[in-house]
Amino acid sequence: MKPPSISRHFLVSILAFGLATACKPTTDKSDGSTKTATPDDVSFLNVSYDPTRELYGEFNTLFGAAWKKKTGQTVKFKQSHGGGGKQARAVIDGLEADVATLAIAHDIDQMYEKAQLIPQNWQSRLPDNSTPYTSAIVLLVRKGNPKNIKDWPDLTRQGVSVITPNPKTSGGARWNYLAAWGYALHQNGGDESKAREFVAKLYKNVPVLDSGARGSTTTFVERGIGDVLIAWENEALLTVKKLKTGEFQIVAPSESILAEPPVTVVDKYAKKHGTEALARAYLEFLYTPEAQRLVARHFYRPRLAEVQAEFKSQFPDVKLFTVDGALGGWKSAHAKHFAEGALFDQIYSTENK
């Protein structure tokens, strides 16, 4: 499935990324002349999910230089990373993020529903439902693929150890779970009882549930536990191409899910900090060509069509379905699978008695 591309109208409108008000001249009271104000340095917190550390570390440098050039203001960036569900709860409980860049829309929805930190229509404020990049869920195996993992059914075989994080705390883990569920549902003609049986067999093979995706990567890659890691595509590509060259390989399943991590200004906190214009510009800049190329270099799938074409060969060819198209959207998927006492709790408690 080809991700939709950013509209040209929007792209043109953000090339200045909202800096007009930041650069507005001020009047010198002594003689009526005007001059450009140099704002004080400002601190800025991005609360994000586990595997985006490297991406936003480099993005902050790129955006910070552009913002400094336009406004004279130096931004002191701070990053917070962890399992997406835990990160959302931290913001709701008072971690004063200027922006949140999380793994799933449901976690950001909670910021409205539980604390009114953002407006209900937050997802309509940026293109592509406020998802400036996407990913997919793939399988990472050890060199030579010793357990001959080829597709989702191999993860249910006896003697195969599967590593994936905890869906109760990790957004990436929920994408992993739904990728397996959607595959099983499609293979069994929509029969949910058979899909449940399939996913239960898979989780029976999971020896440990880390709290976030990066923790699961560490368990698999550094600690040597497990035969296969269910992973963000970007995390798998990072491991294969940069961290552990030659030690691991990616298996693209026959079908997976298009993972769409969303972003938002956290309006209540940004207003409190006086960073609303900065926060909007920060997120809008993610859609510019230079940022989209940075996104792709960090192994996320870009939205901008011209950048998609440049990096097409980097990504495995996988048949992708969406949570909206195949599973009724995040609200429905969360209630059915991840709420207290829902299917994941039922499956995991049964398989681990």
C-alpha positions in Angstrom: 0.0 0.0 0.0 1.5 3.4 -1.0 1.3 6.0 1.7 -0.5 9.2 0.6 1.8 12.1 -0.3 1.8 15.6 1.1 -0.3 18.1 -0.9 1.8 20.6 -2.8 -0.4 23.5 -1.4 0.5 22.6 2.1 4.2 22.1 1.3 4.4 25.6 -0.2 2.6 27.1 2.8 5.0 25.6 5.3 8.3 26.4 3.6 8.6 29.4 5.9 7.2 27.1 8.7 5.1 29.7 10.4 7.8 32.2 11.3 6.1 35.4 10.3 4.8 36.2 13.8 8.1 35.3 15.4 9.9 37.8 13.1 7.4 40.6 13.5 9.2 44.0 14.0 8.9 45.8 17.3 8.7 49.5 17.8 11.4 51.4 19.7 9.5 53.7 22.1 12.2 56.4 22.1 12.0 57.4 18.5 9.2 55.4 16.9 11.7 53.3 14.7 11.3 49.6 14.3 13.7 46.8 14.8 13.6 43.1 14.8 13.4 41.7 18.3 15.9 38.9 19.3 13.9 36.6 21.6 15.5 35.0 24.6 16.6 31.4 24.5 13.8 29.0 25.0 13.6 25.4 26.3 11.5 23.0 24.3 10.4 19.4 25.2 9.4 16.7 22.7 7.9 13.6 24.4 8.2 10.7 22.0 8.2 7.0 21.8 11.1 4.6 22.1 12.9 4.3 18.7 12.8 7.9 17.7 15.8 9.1 19.8 18.2 9.2 16.8 15.7 10.8 14.4 14.8 13.7 16.7 18.3 14.2 17.9 19.3 15.0 14.3 16.0 16.7 13.5 16.4 19.1 16.4 19.8 20.2 15.1 18.3 20.8 11.6 15.2 22.6 12.7 17.1 24.6 15.4 19.5 26.0 12.9 16.6 27.1 10.6 14.7 28.6 13.5 17.8 30.5 14.7 18.5 31.9 11.3 14.9 33.2 10.9 14.2 34.4 14.4 17.5 34.8 16.3 16.2 32.5 19.0 18.2 29.6 20.3 16.1 26.6 21.2 17.4 24.3 24.0 15.8 21.0 23.0 15.0 18.3 25.4 13.8 14.8 24.5 11.9 12.2 26.5 11.6 8.6 25.2 9.9 5.4 26.3 7.1 3.1 25.6 4.4 5.2 23.9 1.6 4.4 26.3 3.8 5.2 29.3 4.8 8.5 27.7 1.2 9.5 27.0 0.4 8.8 30.7 3.3 10.9 31.8 2.1 13.9 29.8 -1.4 13.5 31.1 0.0 13.3 34.7 2.0 16.5 34.3 5.1 16.1 32.1 5.0 19.4 30.4 5.7 18.5 26.7 5.5 21.2 24.1 4.9 18.6 21.5 4.2 14.9 21.6 5.4 12.6 18.8 3.9 9.2 19.8 3.4 5.7 18.2 -0.4 5.6 18.0 -3.3 8.0 17.7 -5.2 6.5 20.7 -2.4 7.6 23.1 -2.7 11.2 21.9 -6.5 11.0 22.0 -6.1 10.3 25.8 -4.5 13.7 26.2 -7.8 15.3 25.2 -10.2 12.7 26.8 -8.5 12.6 30.2 -6.9 16.0 30.6 -8.1 18.4 27.8 -4.5 19.2 27.0 -5.3 19.4 23.3 -8.4 20.0 21.2 -10.6 17.0 20.1 -9.8 17.7 16.5 -6.0 17.6 17.0 -5.4 15.1 14.2 -6.9 17.4 11.5 -4.4 20.1 12.1 -1.7 18.6 9.9 -1.7 16.6 6.7 -2.1 12.8 6.6 -3.9 12.8 10.0 -0.9 14.4 11.5 1.4 11.6 10.6 4.4 13.0 8.8 6.1 9.6 8.4 5.1 6.0 8.5 6.6 2.6 9.1 5.6 -1.1 8.9 6.0 -4.1 11.2 8.6 -6.7 10.1 10.5 -9.6 11.5 14.2 -9.5 12.5 16.1 -12.8 12.7 19.7 -13.8 13.3 22.2 -14.3 10.5 21.3 -17.3 8.3 17.8 -17.4 9.7 18.5 -20.6 11.8 14.8 -21.2 12.6 13.7 -20.7 8.9 11.3 -17.9 9.8 9.4 -16.9 6.6 6.0 -15.5 7.7 3.7 -15.0 10.6 2.7 -18.7 11.0 6.3 -19.6 11.8 6.1 -17.5 15.0 3.5 -19.9 16.4 5.6 -23.0 15.9 6.7 -24.9 19.0 10.3 -24.1 19.8 10.4 -20.7 18.3 11.1 -17.9 20.8 9.5 -14.5 19.9 10.5 -11.1 21.3 7.9 -8.3 21.3 7.2 -5.6 23.9 4.2 -5.2 26.1 1.0 -3.8 24.4 -0.1 -2.4 27.8 2.9 0.1 27.8 4.2 0.2 24.2 2.6 1.7 21.2 4.9 -0.3 18.9 3.8 -3.5 20.7 0.2 -2.7 19.8 1.1 -2.3 16.1 2.9 -5.7 16.4 -0.1 -7.4 17.9 -2.5 -5.9 15.3 -0.2 -6.8 12.4 -0.4 -10.5 13.6 -4.1 -10.2 14.3 -4.9 -8.7 10.9 -2.9 -11.3 9.1 -4.7 -14.1 10.9 -8.1 -12.5 10.4 -7.5 -12.2 6.6 -6.2 -15.7 6.3 -9.3 -17.1 8.1 -12.0 -15.2 6.3 -12.7 -12.8 9.1 -13.1 -15.6 11.7 -12.2 -13.8 15.0 -12.1 -17.1 17.0 -9.4 -18.4 14.7 -7.5 -15.1 14.8 -7.6 -15.2 18.6 -6.3 -18.8 18.5 -3.5 -17.8 16.2 -2.4 -14.8 18.3 -2.6 -16.8 21.5 -0.2 -19.4 20.1 2.2 -16.6 19.1 2.2 -15.0 22.5 2.7 -18.4 24.1 6.1 -18.2 22.5 7.0 -14.8 24.0 9.4 -15.3 27.0 9.5 -11.6 28.1 7.5 -8.5 27.5 9.7 -5.4 27.7 8.0 -2.0 28.3 9.1 -0.5 25.0 10.3 -1.3 21.5 13.9 -0.2 22.1 14.0 -2.5 25.2 12.8 -5.4 23.1 15.5 -4.7 20.5 18.1 -4.7 23.3 16.8 -8.0 24.6 17.0 -9.6 21.2 20.2 -7.9 19.8 22.4 -7.3 22.8 21.2 -10.0 25.2 20.8 -12.7 22.6 17.3 -13.8 23.7 14.8 -15.1 21.2 14.8 -16.4 17.6 12.8 -13.6 16.1 12.0 -10.0 17.0 8.7 -8.4 15.8 9.9 -4.9 15.1 9.3 -1.5 13.7 10.7 -1.6 10.2 12.9 1.5 11.0 14.3 -0.2 14.1 15.0 -3.4 12.1 16.7 -1.5 9.3 18.8 0.5 11.8 20.0 -2.7 13.4 20.8 -4.4 10.1 22.4 -1.5 8.3 24.1 0.5 11.0 24.3 -1.2 14.4 25.0 -4.9 13.8 26.0 -5.2 10.1 26.0 -8.8 9.0 24.6 -10.3 12.2 20.9 -10.0 11.5 18.5 -10.0 8.6 15.0 -8.8 7.9 12.2 -11.1 7.0 9.3 -9.2 5.3 6.0 -11.0 6.1 3.5 -11.6 3.4 1.2 -9.0 5.0 1.6 -6.4 7.6 0.2 -3.2 9.0 1.0 0.4 7.9 2.1 2.0 11.2 1.2 5.7 11.4 2.9 7.5 14.3 1.1 10.9 14.9 2.4 14.2 16.2 0.7 17.1 18.0 1.3 20.3 19.8 0.4 19.9 23.5 -1.6 23.1 23.5 -2.1 23.6 27.2 1.6 23.3 28.0 2.9 25.2 24.9 0.6 28.1 25.8 1.9 28.1 29.4 5.5 28.1 28.1 4.9 30.7 25.3 6.0 28.2 22.7 2.9 27.8 20.6 4.3 29.3 17.4 7.6 27.4 17.9 5.7 24.1 18.5 3.6 24.5 15.4 6.6 25.4 13.3 8.6 22.4 14.7 5.9 19.9 13.6 5.2 21.6 10.2 8.9 21.4 9.4 8.7 17.6 9.5 6.8 17.9 6.2 9.5 19.9 4.4 11.7 18.1 1.8 14.9 18.3 3.8 13.2 16.9 6.9 11.5 14.2 4.8 14.9 13.1 3.6 16.2 13.0 7.1 13.2 10.9 8.1 14.0 8.5 5.3 17.7 8.3 6.2 16.5 7.2 9.7 14.6 4.4 7.9 11.1 5.8 8.4 8.8 5.9 5.3 8.5 9.6 4.1 5.2 11.1 3.1 6.5 13.4 0.4 6.1 11.7 -3.0 9.5 12.9 -4.4 11.3 11.6 -1.4 9.4 8.3 -1.4 10.7 7.8 -5.0 14.3 8.6 -3.9 14.3 6.0 -1.1 11.9 3.4 -2.6 14.6 0.7 -2.8 15.4 1.0 0.9 12.1 -0.5 2.1 10.9 -4.1 1.8 8.0 -4.6 -0.5 5.2 -5.6 1.9 1.4 -5.8 1.4 0.1 -3.3 4.0 -3.3 -2.8 5.6 -4.3 0.0 7.9 -5.9 0.1 11.3 -8.7 2.3 10.0 -9.4 0.2 6.9 -9.1 -3.3 8.4 -9.7 -3.0 12.1 -12.2 -0.2 12.5 -9.8 2.5 13.8 -7.9 2.9 17.0 -10.8 3.6 19.3 -12.4 0.3 18.3 -9.1 -1.6 18.2 -8.1 -0.4 21.7 -11.5 -1.3 23.2 -11.5 -4.7 21.7 -7.8 -5.7 22.3 -6.0 -3.5 24.8 -8.5 -2.1 27.4 -8.4 -3.7 30.8 -9.8 -7.2 30.6 -9.9 -7.1 26.7 -8.5 -9.7 24.3 -4.8 -9.2 25.0 -5.3 -9.6 28.7 -7.5 -12.7 28.2 -5.0 -14.2 25.8 -1.8 -13.5 27.8 -3.2 -14.5 31.2 -4.5 -17.8 29.7 -1.2 -18.6 28.0 0.9 -17.8 31.0 -1.0 -19.6 33.7 
